[in-house]
Amino acid sequence: MSQHQQDHYKAILGDEKARVSVGRDLSEKDYGNGGGVMVNVTLTCGQSQPEISQAIALAHDLANGAARHYHNQLRQQLVSQGVIK
């Protein structure tokens, strides 16, 4: 998590009585052969609507970033093994 994301998260902690979860799924398949990456991010935040909305946006950014990172690694491995082109 970048310093900017950490600072943003500290600002939305609030009373820490709410939780938000976001998931991201990316697949790399060629005619059914391949693999996929599933990332789930859960954050604790304050109960106000702005804090929850900001926590959802941050969780979304974190999940997308991690999914893209691991999807790229998966893709390289699948290509090197000849599973996909």
C-alpha positions, 0 to 999 in steps of 0.5 A: 500500500502506498504512503498516499493510500495509507494516509487516505485509509487513516483519514477514513478509519473513524470509529472503526465500527464498519467493514467494507469488502471488495473482490476482483477476479481476472482470468487468462484462458485460451479455449478453456486452458489457463488460470485466474486470480481472485483478490478480496480486500476488507477494510475497517472504517467509520460508519458515516456514509462518506467514510464508507464510500471512501473505504469502498473506493480505496478497497477497489483500488487496492483489489484492482492493483493486486489483481493486475499485478498477480494476473501479469505474473500468471500470464507470464507463467502460462505463456512460458509454459505454452498453456496460452499464447 
